[in-house]
C-alpha cells in the first residue's frame, strides 16, 4: 500500500513535467551539490542519474516528501508547480540549500513568497534554460534552476545555458567575462558559463531592505 500524500495535493498531468537529461546533468555539474542530498520528487530519476548517492522521495512510489523531516545539505529537483509555496516551505525547514528547476516567474509571484525567501536567506544564482529545452512542457515561460541558500546575503548571480549541439553542450549567451572553454567535448556547459552579479540586488534580503 502506498503512503497517503500528507498535503492531499492531487496529482495533475500538467504538474508532471520530466526534466530533460542534459538539463539535469548541467544543473548538477554547475551547482555541484555535496553532502547529504535529497531529491524530493524523483520522477523518472533524471537528477538521481547524476546524484546516485542522494536520498529521494516520490509520492507515486509511496515516499512522500512532506513526511521527510531529516536535515539535509541540499534539496535538488523539479517539483510539481501546484502548491509550489508548500514545496519551498518544507524544503527550507530541512535543507541548507534549495535548488529547484522552476518557471522563473514563480520566484516573484507574491510579496509573501519573496518575504519567505528573504527570511530563509537569499537567491545565490539563477541558471536560465531556453524555452526550446522544454518542448514537451505545457508552459512557455523562462525556466531556470534557482539556488536559494540559507542565511545568504551576497550578490545574486545569473547565467544562461545552451541547448546541446552535435552531442556537445555549448554556451550561447551571458554577461561578464567568459571563462576558458573546456577541452573535453562531452563536458557540460556548467564550467563554461558566463555569469555576473545582478547590479543593485545584494541577495534577496538586501533587495527587500533597499
Secondary structure as a PSIPRED ss2 file (coil, helix, strand):
# PSIPRED VFORMAT (PSIPRED V4.0)

   1 X C   1.000  0.000  0.000
   2 X C   1.000  0.000  0.000
   3 X C   1.000  0.000  0.000
   4 X C   1.000  0.000  0.000
   5 X C   1.000  0.000  0.000
   6 X C   1.000  0.000  0.000
   7 X C   1.000  0.000  0.000
   8 X C   1.000  0.000  0.000
   9 X C   1.000  0.000  0.000
  10 X C   1.000  0.000  0.000
  11 X C   1.000  0.000  0.000
  12 X C   1.000  0.000  0.000
  13 X H   0.000  1.000  0.000
  14 X H   0.000  1.000  0.000
  15 X H   0.000  1.000  0.000
  16 X C   1.000  0.000  0.000
  17 X C   1.000  0.000  0.000
  18 X C   1.000  0.000  0.000
  19 X C   1.000  0.000  0.000
  20 X C   1.000  0.000  0.000
  21 X H   0.000  1.000  0.000
  22 X H   0.000  1.000  0.000
  23 X H   0.000  1.000  0.000
  24 X H   0.000  1.000  0.000
  25 X H   0.000  1.000  0.000
  26 X H   0.000  1.000  0.000
  27 X H   0.000  1.000  0.000
  28 X H   0.000  1.000  0.000
  29 X H   0.000  1.000  0.000
  30 X H   0.000  1.000  0.000
  31 X H   0.000  1.000  0.000
  32 X C   1.000  0.000  0.000
  33 X C   1.000  0.000  0.000
  34 X C   1.000  0.000  0.000
  35 X C   1.000  0.000  0.000
  36 X C   1.000  0.000  0.000
  37 X E   0.000  0.000  1.000
  38 X E   0.000  0.000  1.000
  39 X E   0.000  0.000  1.000
  40 X C   1.000  0.000  0.000
  41 X C   1.000  0.000  0.000
  42 X C   1.000  0.000  0.000
  43 X C   1.000  0.000  0.000
  44 X C   1.000  0.000  0.000
  45 X C   1.000  0.000  0.000
  46 X C   1.000  0.000  0.000
  47 X C   1.000  0.000  0.000
  48 X C   1.000  0.000  0.000
  49 X C   1.000  0.000  0.000
  50 X C   1.000  0.000  0.000
  51 X C   1.000  0.000  0.000
  52 X C   1.000  0.000  0.000
  53 X C   1.000  0.000  0.000
  54 X C   1.000  0.000  0.000
  55 X E   0.000  0.000  1.000
  56 X E   0.000  0.000  1.000
  57 X C   1.000  0.000  0.000
  58 X E   0.000  0.000  1.000
  59 X H   0.000  1.000  0.000
  60 X H   0.000  1.000  0.000
  61 X H   0.000  1.000  0.000
  62 X C   1.000  0.000  0.000
  63 X E   0.000  0.000  1.000
  64 X C   1.000  0.000  0.000
  65 X H   0.000  1.000  0.000
  66 X H   0.000  1.000  0.000
  67 X H   0.000  1.000  0.000
  68 X C   1.000  0.000  0.000
  69 X C   1.000  0.000  0.000
  70 X C   1.000  0.000  0.000
  71 X C   1.000  0.000  0.000
  72 X E   0.000  0.000  1.000
  73 X E   0.000  0.000  1.000
  74 X E   0.000  0.000  1.000
  75 X E   0.000  0.000  1.000
  76 X E   0.000  0.000  1.000
  77 X E   0.000  0.000  1.000
  78 X C   1.000  0.000  0.000
  79 X C   1.000  0.000  0.000
  80 X C   1.000  0.000  0.000
  81 X C   1.000  0.000  0.000
  82 X C   1.000  0.000  0.000
  83 X C   1.000  0.000  0.000
  84 X H   0.000  1.000  0.000
  85 X H   0.000  1.000  0.000
  86 X H   0.000  1.000  0.000
  87 X H   0.000  1.000  0.000
  88 X H   0.000  1.000  0.000
  89 X H   0.000  1.000  0.000
  90 X H   0.000  1.000  0.000
  91 X H   0.000  1.000  0.000
  92 X H   0.000  1.000  0.000
  93 X H   0.000  1.000  0.000
  94 X H   0.000  1.000  0.000
  95 X E   0.000  0.000  1.000
  96 X E   0.000  0.000  1.000
  97 X E   0.000  0.000  1.000
  98 X E   0.000  0.000  1.000
  99 X E   0.000  0.000  1.000
 100 X E   0.000  0.000  1.000
 101 X E   0.000  0.000  1.000
 102 X E   0.000  0.000  1.000
 103 X E   0.000  0.000  1.000
 104 X H   0.000  1.000  0.000
 105 X H   0.000  1.000  0.000
 106 X H   0.000  1.000  0.000
 107 X H   0.000  1.000  0.000
 108 X C   1.000  0.000  0.000
 109 X C   1.000  0.000  0.000
 110 X C   1.000  0.000  0.000
 111 X H   0.000  1.000  0.000
 112 X H   0.000  1.000  0.000
 113 X H   0.000  1.000  0.000
 114 X H   0.000  1.000  0.000
 115 X H   0.000  1.000  0.000
 116 X H   0.000  1.000  0.000
 117 X H   0.000  1.000  0.000
 118 X H   0.000  1.000  0.000
 119 X H   0.000  1.000  0.000
 120 X H   0.000  1.000  0.000
 121 X E   0.000  0.000  1.000
 122 X E   0.000  0.000  1.000
 123 X E   0.000  0.000  1.000
 124 X E   0.000  0.000  1.000
 125 X E   0.000  0.000  1.000
 126 X E   0.000  0.000  1.000
 127 X E   0.000  0.000  1.000
 128 X E   0.000  0.000  1.000
 129 X E   0.000  0.000  1.000
 130 X C   1.000  0.000  0.000
 131 X H   0.000  1.000  0.000
 132 X H   0.000  1.000  0.000
 133 X H   0.000  1.000  0.000
 134 X H   0.000  1.000  0.000
 135 X C   1.000  0.000  0.000
 136 X C   1.000  0.000  0.000
 137 X C   1.000  0.000  0.000
 138 X C   1.000  0.000  0.000
 139 X C   1.000  0.000  0.000
 140 X C   1.000  0.000  0.000
 141 X C   1.000  0.000  0.000
 142 X C   1.000  0.000  0.000
 143 X E   0.000  0.000  1.000
 144 X E   0.000  0.000  1.000
 145 X E   0.000  0.000  1.000
 146 X E   0.000  0.000  1.000
 147 X E   0.000  0.000  1.000
 148 X E   0.000  0.000  1.000
 149 X E   0.000  0.000  1.000
 150 X E   0.000  0.000  1.000
 151 X C   1.000  0.000  0.000
 152 X C   1.000  0.000  0.000
 153 X C   1.000  0.000  0.000
 154 X C   1.000  0.000  0.000
 155 X C   1.000  0.000  0.000
 156 X C   1.000  0.000  0.000
 157 X E   0.000  0.000  1.000
 158 X E   0.000  0.000  1.000
 159 X E   0.000  0.000  1.000
 160 X E   0.000  0.000  1.000
 161 X C   1.000  0.000  0.000
 162 X C   1.000  0.000  0.000
 163 X C   1.000  0.000  0.000
 164 X E   0.000  0.000  1.000
 165 X E   0.000  0.000  1.000
 166 X C   1.000  0.000  0.000
 167 X C   1.000  0.000  0.000
 168 X E   0.000  0.000  1.000
 169 X E   0.000  0.000  1.000
 170 X C   1.000  0.000  0.000
 171 X C   1.000  0.000  0.000
 172 X C   1.000  0.000  0.000
 173 X C   1.000  0.000  0.000
 174 X C   1.000  0.000  0.000
 175 X C   1.000  0.000  0.000
 176 X C   1.000  0.000  0.000
 177 X C   1.000  0.000  0.000
 178 X C   1.000  0.000  0.000
 179 X C   1.000  0.000  0.000
 180 X C   1.000  0.000  0.000
 181 X C   1.000  0.000  0.000
 182 X C   1.000  0.000  0.000
 183 X C   1.000  0.000  0.000
 184 X C   1.000  0.000  0.000
 185 X C   1.000  0.000  0.000
 186 X C   1.000  0.000  0.000
 187 X C   1.000  0.000  0.000
 188 X C   1.000  0.000  0.000
 189 X H   0.000  1.000  0.000
 190 X H   0.000  1.000  0.000
 191 X H   0.000  1.000  0.000
 192 X H   0.000  1.000  0.000
 193 X C   1.000  0.000  0.000
 194 X C   1.000  0.000  0.000
 195 X E   0.000  0.000  1.000
 196 X E   0.000  0.000  1.000
 197 X E   0.000  0.000  1.000
 198 X C   1.000  0.000  0.000
 199 X C   1.000  0.000  0.000
 200 X C   1.000  0.000  0.000
 201 X C   1.000  0.000  0.000
 202 X C   1.000  0.000  0.000
 203 X H   0.000  1.000  0.000
 204 X H   0.000  1.000  0.000
 205 X H   0.000  1.000  0.000
 206 X H   0.000  1.000  0.000
 207 X H   0.000  1.000  0.000
 208 X H   0.000  1.000  0.000
 209 X H   0.000  1.000  0.000
 210 X C   1.000  0.000  0.000
